[in-house]
Amino acid sequence: MITLDKHYIKRFLRYIFFVTLILWIISSIFILYKYVWFSSNKTNSKGGTFVEGIFDSTSYLPYLRTDGQSSFYQGLLFNSCLKYSIVSEGMQFKEDLCNVNTKDNKTYTITVHPGTIWSDGTPLSLDDILFTYQDIIIKNKRGIRTLTPYKDVKITKESDSSFKVVFPTTSIDNKLFFTQYILPLHILKDFDFQSYRELFAVQPIYTNCANIVSQTSDQYSLIFNLVNCTDTSLNFYQIKNHLSFDAFNSVIDEKKSSIVDVYLGDKTFPGYEQHNLFTNKIITVFFNTNSDKLRVRTRRALGGLIKRNFYSTGYNKYLLKNTDGLFDVFLSTGTNIKEYLNTSYDQDAVVKKDLIDSGIEPLPRDITIKGENKKFVFYTETEPSKTGLAVFFDTAYDRIAMQYGQKLISASSYSSKNKKAEFILGTSLKSFGTGLNKYIILGWKNNKKITLATVDVYNVTEPKATFTGTIEPLSVLYYDEPLYQAIVLNLQSIFTKFDIGNYFTFEPIKSLQELEGRLVLGDYDIMINTIDMGLKKDITKLFATDSAMKNPSQYQNTKLISLLQQYTDKSSQRVLNEVNNIYAKDMPFVVLGKAFVPMQVKINVAEKLFGTGNEGLELYDYNRRELVYKNLKLVNTVHIDGKKIWNYINFSLFIKNALGLSNELPSIETPNDDVLSDTGSDVLVE
């Protein structure tokens, strides 16, 4: 029998007692902490630094760069007449410096709001806005390439606080002109472009709430001080430029961490998670409507086949399917597609049925031109020796003429009073020939030549269609980049499934120069490319030019332009149906969807940005920084509520939570040591 020493028993029991006591104290402290946290009121406070990683150049000075990221940084310092924001319903405008009104999206009346002050104390005036609009943008004295589209805008001062702006054409996108940032006349009046880029950049005079933090420790960082900005919870917005993704990768490999909160790239480093960033680049398969191998029926069958089968698998890894209902109704099973692909036509023939299918009408006796840069397309079945064409205008001009090739044809008669010109055309006058005849109608006013319209007239023939056993593949051009490679793989899979893979040759393009050469020569049948809309919504210009670089389909349709100018969204059902009917008959291209790029976000930042209330938040290239600026709250202030702590009902609710009888306790967030200036931290206050 084993006897236990009483001394050892006492020591063992004492040990158990103290261990239990320590565990009880620790547990009590933990439970007390949890209860205090549970009973506290948490509010978002202003503070923290958000760090964006970039790998290319940018500019915080307006008119040096116009990309999305530069525009956002410029907006932290400068104001504009209108501000835009992108929401799920589309782009919205709100007043900033001005009130902007229009009835026709061509003529705008602008009234300047008083009270804005430049950072040097000078009041902002109408003269600053007129200086920016007239000298910098319209006259473009500094020769900035991106401002050339505004060269024909007219401005008239109406009072000390208002003016009128008239655009050469009607467009819903004209409003974007008023989102250009306003610069100070009193500082830049005598500055040349070099001084603006170098001297003004060192000490910019601005109107908005942010300012640039002066620092010399990191030449590749730019920090905006947002302390005075009341529309954000951030204190600082930092841009960290690593110059290249490889350089950023090296920093991560060396330090195992980074201060960067978000960056664009395919690679997800530890501590980050991927989110899709949608762009306004519309991925499109363009059919060359001038190709003798792509007649209307072939385009319909091929386009409908692609549309029907493209979205079966894998597409959502690189694009967002088009769901607005525009150009999105025609599907095909591919019946008879082999027959169409094997049918050959005389290369120079213009087939009447193809033109009628495209909505092109016979040449009338007269046309009416309203405005400038209009486009008309007609056909005729005869080759007239002489025929008359009357042209009516909505504006009187000093002189009217028509250009045919290198030949300038004067109007046989012109009345500025009646706004009518008569032209005589025909083979005997060497102003009409076989195939496509292209005319440019010109007007002169105050010694200025104006392009009023282009008129294309097809002289149609009816060639015999022949079935050929020799297959001449359709050439498909695409950029040799991952996005387009993925699309090509999908298309090849579809064509193989329907046994038409040998009818296509896919040719990767390495450079813009190579692409331009192929497009200008017409050496292609299909082009996979993107329509980069940027902030624009007006797609009508795509159908108003036969430039292959701007419009690889080279498809033009004035009726479609008119309908699209009336179209606002898919609620415009009548207009939408008419647009889609024309599109389905002609099939000049296939819209696949909007491209997106992968964006990597630090996990703790993503939790705050996409957390409660923002779970369905969609980020677009032109609004992601604005959403971060307005929605991201990095610092929480915790207020201890003594009355709540001593409340029995509150304590009972805490116990239920602890036992799993109610909702879980809110998680305790910990500071992120890798982020500058208390990013993601909690401040405890009594």
C-alpha positions in Angstrom: 0.0 0.0 0.0 1.3 3.4 -1.1 1.2 6.2 1.5 1.1 9.8 0.4 3.0 12.5 2.2 0.6 15.2 3.5 3.3 17.8 2.6 3.2 16.8 -1.1 -0.6 16.8 -1.1 -0.8 20.3 0.3 1.8 21.5 -2.3 -0.2 19.9 -5.2 -3.5 21.4 -4.0 -1.9 24.8 -3.6 -0.5 24.5 -7.2 -4.0 23.6 -8.5 -5.5 26.5 -6.6 -3.1 29.1 -8.0 -3.3 27.7 -11.6 -7.1 27.9 -11.3 -6.9 31.4 -9.9 -4.7 32.6 -12.7 -6.9 31.1 -15.3 -9.9 32.6 -13.7 -8.3 36.1 -13.6 -7.2 35.8 -17.2 -10.7 34.6 -18.3 -12.3 37.3 -16.2 -10.1 40.0 -17.8 -10.9 38.6 -21.3 -14.6 38.4 -20.6 -14.6 41.9 -19.1 -12.8 43.2 -22.1 -15.3 41.5 -24.4 -18.2 42.8 -22.4 -16.8 46.4 -22.4 -16.2 46.1 -26.2 -19.7 44.7 -26.7 -21.2 47.6 -24.7 -19.2 50.3 -26.4 -20.4 52.6 -29.2 -18.2 52.5 -32.2 -18.1 55.3 -34.7 -16.0 56.0 -37.8 -13.5 58.7 -37.3 -11.5 60.8 -39.8 -7.9 59.4 -40.1 -5.6 57.0 -41.8 -3.6 56.8 -45.0 -4.7 54.9 -48.1 -1.8 53.9 -50.4 -2.3 53.2 -54.1 0.4 51.4 -56.0 0.9 52.4 -59.6 3.5 51.2 -62.2 3.4 54.1 -64.8 3.6 57.8 -64.9 0.8 60.1 -63.8 0.2 63.9 -63.4 -1.7 66.0 -60.8 -1.6 68.9 -63.2 -4.7 69.2 -65.6 -4.2 68.8 -69.3 -0.8 67.0 -69.1 -2.5 63.6 -68.8 -6.2 62.7 -69.2 -6.3 59.1 -68.0 -8.6 58.1 -65.2 -6.0 58.0 -62.4 -4.5 61.4 -63.3 -8.0 62.9 -63.6 -8.8 61.8 -60.0 -5.6 63.2 -58.6 -6.1 66.5 -60.4 -9.6 66.6 -58.9 -8.2 66.6 -55.4 -6.6 69.9 -56.1 -8.8 71.6 -58.7 -12.5 72.1 -59.3 -14.6 72.1 -62.5 -18.0 73.4 -63.5 -19.5 69.9 -63.3 -18.3 66.8 -61.4 -19.1 63.3 -62.7 -19.6 60.1 -60.8 -20.2 56.6 -62.2 -23.0 54.6 -60.6 -24.8 51.3 -61.6 -27.3 53.3 -63.6 -24.5 55.1 -65.6 -22.7 58.4 -65.3 -24.3 61.2 -63.3 -23.3 64.9 -63.2 -23.6 67.3 -60.3 -22.8 71.0 -60.0 -19.5 72.1 -58.7 -18.4 75.6 -59.8 -21.3 76.3 -62.1 -24.9 75.7 -63.1 -25.1 74.1 -66.6 -28.3 74.0 -68.6 -29.2 72.8 -72.1 -32.3 71.8 -74.0 -30.7 70.2 -77.0 -27.2 68.9 -75.9 -25.6 71.4 -78.3 -26.1 74.9 -76.8 -25.4 75.3 -73.1 -25.9 78.2 -70.7 -23.5 78.4 -67.8 -23.8 80.5 -64.6 -20.9 80.6 -62.2 -21.5 80.1 -58.5 -19.8 82.8 -56.3 -17.7 82.2 -53.3 -14.8 79.9 -54.5 -11.3 81.1 -53.5 -7.9 80.1 -54.9 -5.4 78.8 -52.3 -3.5 82.1 -52.6 -6.6 84.0 -51.4 -7.7 85.3 -54.9 -11.4 84.8 -55.6 -12.2 82.5 -58.6 -14.0 84.5 -61.3 -15.7 84.0 -64.7 -12.4 85.1 -66.3 -10.6 82.1 -64.9 -13.2 79.8 -66.5 -13.2 81.6 -69.8 -9.4 81.6 -69.8 -9.4 77.8 -69.2 -12.1 77.1 -71.8 -10.9 79.5 -74.5 -7.2 79.8 -74.3 -6.2 76.4 -72.9 -8.8 74.1 -74.3 -10.4 75.6 -77.5 -7.5 77.7 -78.8 -5.1 75.1 -77.4 -2.2 77.5 -77.3 0.0 75.0 -75.6 -0.6 72.4 -78.4 -2.0 69.6 -76.2 -3.1 66.8 -78.5 -6.0 65.5 -76.4 -7.7 68.9 -76.6 -8.0 69.1 -80.4 -11.6 67.7 -80.5 -12.8 70.9 -78.9 -11.3 73.3 -81.5 -14.7 74.2 -83.0 -16.5 74.9 -79.8 -17.8 78.5 -79.6 -18.1 80.6 -76.4 -20.0 83.9 -75.9 -19.9 85.9 -72.7 -23.4 87.1 -71.7 -22.8 88.7 -68.3 -20.2 89.0 -65.5 -21.3 85.6 -64.2 -22.7 83.7 -67.2 -21.7 82.6 -70.7 -23.0 80.4 -73.6 -21.2 77.4 -75.1 -22.2 76.1 -78.5 -20.8 72.7 -79.8 -20.6 71.9 -83.5 -22.7 68.8 -83.2 -25.4 67.5 -80.8 -24.1 64.8 -78.4 -24.9 63.6 -74.9 -21.1 63.6 -74.4 -20.8 67.3 -74.8 -21.4 67.7 -71.1 -18.0 66.1 -70.4 -16.5 69.4 -71.6 -17.6 71.0 -68.4 -15.8 68.4 -66.2 -12.5 70.0 -67.4 -10.6 71.5 -64.4 -10.4 75.3 -64.1 -6.9 76.9 -63.8 -6.0 80.4 -62.4 -5.7 83.2 -65.0 -3.8 85.5 -62.6 -1.0 82.9 -62.3 -0.9 81.3 -65.7 -1.7 84.2 -68.0 1.9 84.7 -69.1 3.1 81.1 -68.5 4.3 79.0 -71.4 3.8 75.3 -71.5 7.3 74.6 -70.1 6.7 76.9 -67.1 3.4 75.4 -66.4 4.8 71.9 -66.4 7.9 72.8 -64.2 7.2 76.0 -62.1 3.5 75.7 -61.5 4.0 72.0 -60.6 6.3 72.9 -57.7 3.8 75.2 -56.1 0.3 74.8 -57.7 -2.4 77.3 -56.8 -5.6 75.3 -56.4 -9.3 75.6 -55.2 -10.1 72.2 -53.8 -9.7 71.0 -50.2 -6.5 68.8 -50.6 -2.9 69.9 -50.8 0.4 68.1 -51.6 2.5 67.1 -48.7 6.1 68.3 -49.0 8.4 65.4 -48.4 11.9 64.3 -49.6 12.2 60.8 -48.1 10.6 59.0 -51.0 11.0 60.5 -54.5 8.6 57.9 -55.9 5.7 58.8 -53.5 3.2 61.6 -53.8 1.0 62.3 -50.7 -2.2 64.4 -50.7 -3.2 65.9 -47.4 -7.0 65.4 -47.0 -7.4 66.7 -43.5 -9.5 69.7 -44.6 -11.7 67.6 -47.0 -15.0 67.0 -45.3 -16.3 64.5 -47.9 -13.8 61.8 -47.0 -12.8 59.9 -43.8 -9.2 59.6 -45.0 -6.5 62.0 -43.8 -4.0 61.1 -46.5 -4.1 59.6 -50.0 -0.6 58.4 -51.0 0.5 57.3 -54.5 3.4 54.9 -54.5 5.0 54.5 -57.9 7.1 51.3 -58.3 7.8 52.2 -62.0 7.1 48.5 -63.0 5.4 45.5 -61.6 8.7 43.6 -61.6 10.1 46.3 -59.3 7.1 45.9 -57.0 7.5 42.1 -57.0 11.1 42.5 -55.9 10.1 44.7 -53.0 7.6 42.1 -51.8 10.2 39.3 -52.2 12.7 41.3 -50.2 10.6 42.8 -47.4 7.8 40.2 -47.4 5.3 43.1 -47.1 4.4 46.5 -48.6 2.7 49.7 -47.6 0.6 49.5 -50.8 -3.1 48.9 -50.1 -4.2 48.3 -53.7 -2.6 47.6 -57.1 -3.5 46.3 -60.5 -2.1 43.0 -61.6 -2.7 39.3 -62.1 -0.5 38.2 -59.2 -2.0 38.1 -55.7 0.6 38.4 -53.0 0.1 37.1 -49.4 -2.2 39.5 -47.5 -4.1 40.6 -50.6 -7.3 39.4 -52.3 -8.4 39.8 -55.9 -11.4 41.9 -57.0 -12.6 42.6 -60.6 -12.2 46.1 -61.9 -14.5 46.8 -64.8 -13.5 49.1 -67.6 -15.5 50.9 -70.2 -13.7 49.1 -73.0 -16.2 47.2 -75.1 -14.7 44.0 -76.5 -16.0 43.7 -80.1 -15.6 41.3 -83.0 -15.6 43.6 -86.1 -16.6 42.2 -89.5 -15.0 44.1 -92.5 -18.2 45.0 -94.4 -16.1 45.8 -97.4 -14.7 42.2 -97.6 -16.0 40.2 -100.6 -15.8 37.1 -98.3 -18.2 38.6 -95.7 -21.5 39.3 -97.4 -24.5 40.1 -95.2 -25.9 36.6 -94.9 -22.4 35.3 -93.9 -22.0 38.0 -91.3 -25.5 37.2 -89.9 -24.8 33.5 -89.6 -21.4 33.9 -88.2 -22.3 36.7 -85.8 -25.3 34.9 -84.5 -23.3 31.7 -84.0 -20.7 33.5 -81.9 -23.4 35.3 -79.8 -25.2 32.0 -79.2 -22.2 30.0 -78.1 -19.7 32.4 -76.6 -21.0 32.5 -73.1 -21.1 28.8 -72.4 -17.9 28.6 -70.3 -15.0 30.6 -69.1 -15.9 34.1 -70.5 -16.5 35.5 -67.0 -12.8 35.3 -66.2 -12.0 38.3 -68.4 -15.2 40.1 -69.4 -18.6 41.2 -68.1 -21.4 40.1 -70.5 -23.3 42.9 -72.3 -26.8 43.1 -70.7 -28.1 46.5 -71.7 -30.1 45.1 -74.6 -28.2 47.1 -77.2 -26.8 45.0 -80.2 -27.8 41.9 -78.2 -30.7 40.1 -79.9 -29.6 38.1 -82.9 -28.7 34.4 -82.4 -28.0 31.7 -85.0 -27.6 28.0 -84.9 -25.1 28.2 -87.8 -27.4 26.6 -90.4 -26.0 26.9 -93.9 -22.9 28.7 -92.6 -20.6 26.4 -94.6 -22.5 27.2 -97.8 -22.1 30.9 -97.2 -18.4 30.6 -96.4 -17.9 28.6 -99.6 -19.8 31.1 -101.8 -17.6 33.5 -103.8 -18.5 36.8 -105.5 -16.8 39.0 -108.0 -14.6 41.1 -105.8 -15.6 44.5 -107.4 -19.3 43.8 -107.5 -21.8 45.7 -105.4 -24.8 43.6 -104.7 -28.2 45.4 -104.4 -29.6 42.8 -102.0 -26.6 43.4 -99.6 -27.2 47.1 -99.7 -31.0 46.8 -99.1 -30.3 44.4 -96.3 -28.1 47.0 -94.8 -30.9 49.6 -94.8 -29.4 51.6 -97.6 -32.0 53.4 -99.8 -32.1 54.4 -103.5 -30.6 57.7 -104.5 -33.3 60.4 -104.1 -33.7 63.5 -106.1 -32.9 65.7 -103.1 -31.3 65.5 -99.6 -31.5 67.8 -96.6 -28.4 68.5 -94.5 -28.9 69.7 -90.9 -25.7 70.7 -89.2 -22.2 69.6 -90.2 -20.2 66.4 -90.8 -23.3 64.4 -91.8 -23.2 61.0 -93.6 -25.5 59.7 -96.4 -25.3 56.4 -98.2 -27.5 55.5 -101.2 -27.4 53.2 -104.2 -28.5 53.5 -107.9 -29.1 50.8 -110.5 -28.3 53.0 -113.4 -25.1 54.7 -114.7 -26.5 58.1 -115.6 -24.9 60.3 -118.2 -26.3 63.3 -116.4 -28.5 63.5 -113.3 -29.5 66.2 -110.9 -29.2 66.3 -107.1 -30.8 69.0 -105.0 -29.3 69.7 -101.6 -31.1 71.7 -98.9 -29.4 73.3 -95.9 -30.5 74.6 -92.5 -27.9 77.4 -92.6 -27.1 79.9 -95.4 -23.5 79.7 -96.7 -21.5 82.1 -98.9 -20.6 79.3 -101.3 -21.4 75.6 -101.8 -19.4 73.0 -103.8 -18.9 69.2 -104.0 -15.6 67.3 -104.1 -15.4 64.1 -106.1 -11.9 62.5 -105.8 -9.5 65.4 -106.7 -12.2 67.2 -108.6 -14.1 70.2 -107.1 -17.6 70.5 -108.6 -19.3 73.8 -108.3 -23.1 73.9 -107.7 -25.0 74.6 -111.0 -27.2 76.9 -109.0 -27.2 78.1 -105.3 -29.6 80.3 -103.4 -28.5 81.4 -100.0 -31.9 82.8 -99.4 -33.7 79.5 -100.1 -30.7 77.5 -98.7 -30.7 75.3 -101.7 -28.0 74.1 -104.1 -28.3 72.1 -107.4 -25.6 69.7 -108.7 -25.3 67.9 -112.0 -23.5 64.5 -111.8 -22.9 61.8 -114.4 -20.5 59.7 -116.4 -20.3 62.3 -119.2 -19.0 64.8 -116.6 -16.6 62.3 -115.2 -18.3 62.6 -111.8 -19.8 59.1 -111.6 -18.4 55.6 -112.1 -18.8 52.0 -111.3 -18.8 50.7 -107.7 -18.7 53.2 -104.9 -18.8 56.9 -105.7 -17.8 59.2 -102.8 -18.8 62.9 -102.6 -18.0 65.5 -100.0 -20.3 68.5 -99.8 -18.5 71.7 -98.7 -19.7 75.1 -97.6 -17.8 78.3 -97.1 -18.7 81.0 -94.5 -16.6 84.0 -93.7 -13.8 82.5 -95.8 -13.8 79.3 -93.7 -14.3 75.9 -95.4 -16.7 73.6 -93.6 -17.4 69.9 -94.3 -21.2 69.7 -94.4 -21.6 66.0 -95.4 -20.2 63.0 -97.2 -22.5 61.2 -99.7 -21.7 57.7 -100.8 -23.5 56.4 -103.9 -23.1 52.7 -104.9 -23.6 51.8 -108.5 -25.0 48.3 -108.0 -24.6 45.2 -110.2 -25.9 41.7 -109.8 -23.0 39.2 -110.1 -23.5 35.5 -110.1 -22.7 33.7 -106.9 -20.5 30.7 -107.5 -19.8 27.7 -105.2 -16.2 27.0 -105.0 -14.5 24.0 -103.6 -11.4 26.0 -102.8 -11.6 27.4 -99.3 -10.0 30.9 -98.8 -9.8 31.3 -95.0 -11.0 34.5 -93.4 -8.2 36.4 -91.8 -8.9 37.3 -88.1 -6.6 40.0 -86.6 -6.1 40.4 -82.8 -3.6 41.9 -80.4 -1.1 39.4 -79.1 -2.2 40.0 -75.5 -3.7 37.7 -72.8 -7.2 39.2 -73.0 -7.5 38.7 -76.8 -5.7 35.4 -76.7 -8.5 34.1 -74.3 -11.2 35.4 -76.7 -9.4 33.7 -79.7 -9.3 30.4 -77.8 -13.1 30.6 -77.2 -13.8 31.4 -80.8 -11.6 28.6 -82.1 -13.4 26.2 -79.8 -16.8 27.4 -81.2 -15.6 27.1 -84.8 -14.1 23.6 -84.2 -17.4 22.4 -82.6 -19.3 23.4 -85.8 -16.6 22.1 -88.1 -15.6 25.4 -89.7 -12.3 25.9 -88.0 -10.4 25.6 -91.3 -12.2 28.6 -92.7 -10.3 31.0 -90.4 -6.7 32.1 -90.0 -6.0 33.8 -86.7 -3.1 36.4 -87.0 -1.7 38.0 -83.8 -0.7 41.7 -84.2 2.4 42.8 -82.3 2.3 46.6 -82.7 0.0 49.5 -83.5 2.0 50.2 -86.6 1.4 46.7 -87.9 -2.3 46.9 -87.2 -2.6 50.3 -88.9 -0.9 48.9 -92.0 -3.3 46.0 -92.2 -6.4 48.1 -91.6 -5.6 50.9 -94.0 -4.9 48.4 -96.8 -8.1 46.5 -96.0 -6.0 43.4 -95.5 -8.3 41.7 -93.0 -11.8 40.1 -92.8 -12.3 40.2 -89.0 -10.8 42.3 -86.3 -11.1 41.6 -82.6 -10.6 44.9 -80.8 -12.1 47.1 -78.1 -14.2 50.3 -78.4 -12.6 52.4 -75.7 -15.5 54.6 -74.6 -13.7 56.1 -71.6 -16.3 58.4 -70.0 -18.3 58.8 -73.2 -21.7 57.3 -73.9 -22.2 58.5 -77.5 -21.4 55.5 -79.8 -22.8 57.2 -82.9 -19.4 58.4 -84.1 -18.5 54.8 -84.7 -21.1 54.7 -87.5 -20.2 58.1 -89.0 -16.7 57.3 -90.3 -15.3 54.8 -92.7 -11.8 55.1 -91.2 -10.7 51.5 -90.5 -8.6 52.6 -87.6 -11.6 54.1 -85.8 -14.2 51.7 -87.2 -12.8 48.4 -88.4 -16.2 47.3 -89.7 -16.2 50.4 -92.0 -20.0 50.2 -91.6 -22.0 53.4 -91.8 -25.7 54.0 -91.3 -27.2 57.5 -90.9 -30.6 56.1 -89.7 -28.8 54.2 -87.0 -27.0 57.3 -85.9 -30.3 59.2 -85.6 -31.8 56.4 -83.5 -28.8 56.1 -81.2 -29.0 59.9 -80.5 -32.5 59.3 -79.2 -31.5 56.2 -77.2 -30.9 56.8 -73.4 -31.2 53.3 -71.9 -33.0 50.0 -72.3 -36.3 51.7 -71.1 -36.4 53.4 -74.5 -38.0 50.3 -75.9 -39.2 51.6 -79.3 -35.8 53.1 -80.2 -34.1 50.0 -78.9 -36.2 47.7 -81.1 -35.5 49.8 -84.2 -31.8 49.9 -83.5 -31.6 46.1 -82.9 -33.7 45.4 -86.1 -31.2 47.3 -88.2 -28.3 45.7 -86.4 -29.7 42.2 -86.8 -30.2 42.7 -90.5 -26.7 44.0 -91.1 -24.5 42.4 -88.4 -21.4 44.7 -88.8 -19.9 43.5 -85.5 -20.6 41.4 -82.4 -20.4 43.0 -79.0 -19.1 40.5 -76.5 -19.0 42.6 -73.3 -16.8 44.9 -71.1 -13.3 43.9 -70.3 -12.2 43.9 -66.7 -8.7 43.8 -65.1 -7.8 42.1 -61.8 -7.2 44.4 -58.9 -5.5 43.3 -55.7 -6.6 44.7 -52.4 -5.2 44.2 -48.9 -7.5 42.0 -47.0 -8.0 44.3 -44.0 -8.8 47.2 -46.4 -11.1 45.0 -48.5 -13.1 44.1 -45.4 -13.7 47.8 -44.7 -14.4 48.7 -48.4 -16.6 45.8 -49.3 -18.0 45.2 -45.8 -21.4 45.7 -44.3 -23.6 47.8 -46.7 -21.1 47.6 -49.6 -21.1 43.9 -50.3 -22.3 44.4 -53.9 -20.1 47.3 -54.6 -18.9 47.3 -58.3 -15.6 49.1 -59.1 -15.1 50.7 -62.5 -11.9 52.1 -63.8 -13.2 55.7 -63.7 -14.9 55.5 -60.3 -12.8 53.2 -58.1 -10.7 56.0 -56.6 -13.8 58.1 -55.9 -15.4 55.2 -54.1 -12.3 54.6 -52.0 -12.2 58.3 -51.3 -15.8 58.5 -50.2 -16.5 55.1 -48.7 -13.3 53.8 -47.1 -13.2 54.3 -43.3 -9.9 53.2 -41.8 -10.2 54.5 -38.2 -12.9 53.6 -35.7 -13.4 55.5 -32.5 -14.7 53.4 -29.6 -16.8 55.3 -26.9 -17.2 53.4 -23.6 -20.8 53.7 -22.4 -20.9 53.4 -18.5 -24.7 53.2 -18.3 -24.8 50.4 -20.8 -22.1 48.4 -19.0 -24.2 48.4 -15.7 -27.4 47.6 -17.6 -28.8 44.1 -16.7 -30.6 43.6 -20.1 -27.3 44.5 -22.0 -25.4 42.0 -19.8 -28.1 39.3 -20.5 -27.7 39.9 -24.2 -24.0 39.6 -23.9 -24.3 36.2 -22.2 -26.7 35.0 -24.9 -24.2 36.0 -27.5 -21.4 34.3 -25.7 -23.5 31.0 -25.5 -24.4 31.2 -29.1 -28.0 31.9 -28.5 -28.0 35.2 -30.5 -25.8 36.8 -33.1 -22.1 36.4 -32.8 -20.1 39.1 -31.1 -18.6 41.7 -33.5 -15.1 40.9 -34.4 -12.2 42.8 -32.9 -10.1 44.5 -35.5 -6.4 44.8 -35.1 -4.1 47.5 -36.4 -2.2 46.8 -39.6 1.5 47.6 -38.9 2.4 47.7 -42.6 0.2 50.7 -43.5 1.3 54.3 -42.9 -0.4 56.7 -40.4 -2.6 54.4 -38.3 -4.3 52.9 -41.2 -7.0 50.4 -40.1 -6.5 51.2 -36.4 -9.0 51.7 -33.6 -8.8 54.6 -31.1 -10.2 53.9 -27.6 -11.8 56.8 -25.8 -13.8 57.0 -22.7 
